[in-house]
């Protein structure tokens, strides 16, 4: 899954989105998305938008019955926090961080997505 969030200004008008792909489908990453999700967030910071995108994607993967996820994120902060290398200090991010971890750490028997989690810091493309 690929997620992204952005805010014009920081904080400013923000949005979050994600694309979920089936790596086992013919064409792999070039296959049609299994699902997409997007949400306008009103006024938020970029980091909040990035986390909301992640949580929306994980909720969608859970509903679709995913048992393994590969996260391709362009937020170094989130990658490092999920990997346990950075602490979550911003009180606005803490509940979003916990929501992401809840979806990643629930056992597969309970229907969550944590059989295999791989984190990738996606390369940002210049516009």
N, C-alpha and C positions, 0 to 999 in steps of 0.2 A: 504494500500500500504506500501511496505517496500522499503526503499531507502538506498543506501550506496555510499560513495565516499572514495577514498583513494589516497594517494600519497606516493611513495617510496622516502623518503627524504622529507624535508618540507621547501621549495618547491622541487618538483621532478616530474618524470613521473607520471601522474595521470589519473584516470578513474572514471566514475560515472555509476551507474546502479540502476535499480528499477524493482520490481515485483508488478504487480497490480492483486489483487485477488477480487473475488466477494463474499462478506461475506454471501450473500443470496443463493449462489449456494449450491447444495448438497455437503456435505463434508466441507463447510465453508472454513477455512484457509487451509485445506488439499486438497481442490479442485485444479484442474489445473489452472495455471495463466491465466487471461484474456489477459494480455499483459506483455511483458518484454521490457526493453529499456536499452541500454548501449552505452557509448561513451568514446573513448579515448580523453583525453584533452590536451595532450602534457605536458608541464611543468606547474604545478599549486600547490597551497597549498592544504592540506587536507581539510580545511574548504571550499575552493572554490569548490573542488570536491564534498563535501557533499551537498552544495547548488545547484550545477548543477544537481545532481541526483534528488533532490527534484523538481526543476523546470521542468526537463524532465518528471518526473512522473505526475506532475500536468497538464502539457500540454497534455500528453497522456490520462489522465482521462477525461479531458475536451473534447478531440476529441471523446472519447467513450461515451460521454453523461452522465457522472457521476454527481450525484446531492448531494452526500455525500461522504466524504472521512475520513478514519481513517489513520493517519500517524503514522507509527512505525519507528522511527528514532533512530540511535545510537549516534547521535551528541547532547550532552547536550547543546552546544552553540546554535544550531539552534532551539531546543525545547524552550529554555529560551527566545531567541529573538522573536520567533513567538508568544509566550505567553505574550510578553511585559515586561518581568522581566529583560532582559538584553538589553542594547542599542547596535546598530550596529555601531562599531567604525572603522572597517577596510574598507577603501574606495573600496577595491576590492570586498567586500561582499555586499556593499550597493545596487548596481543595481540588484544583484541576490535576495536579500531580498525583494526589491520592486517588482520584477517579480513574486516571490512566493506570496506575499500579493495581487497583482493584481488578480491573479487566484483564490485566496481564498476569496476575498472580493467582487467580482462582483456579482450582484444579480442573483439568479437562472433564472430569466426571460431572462437574457442576456447570459445564457448558461454556467455559471461557476459552480464551485463545492462547494459552501459554504452553504449548508443547515445545515449540521452538521460537525463540525471539531473536532476530538478528537486527541490529541497529546499523544503519548506514547514514553517514553524513553526505547528503547529495551535494554535488557540485552546483554552485549557483551559476546560472548562465547570464552573461552580460546582455542587457536589453539593447 
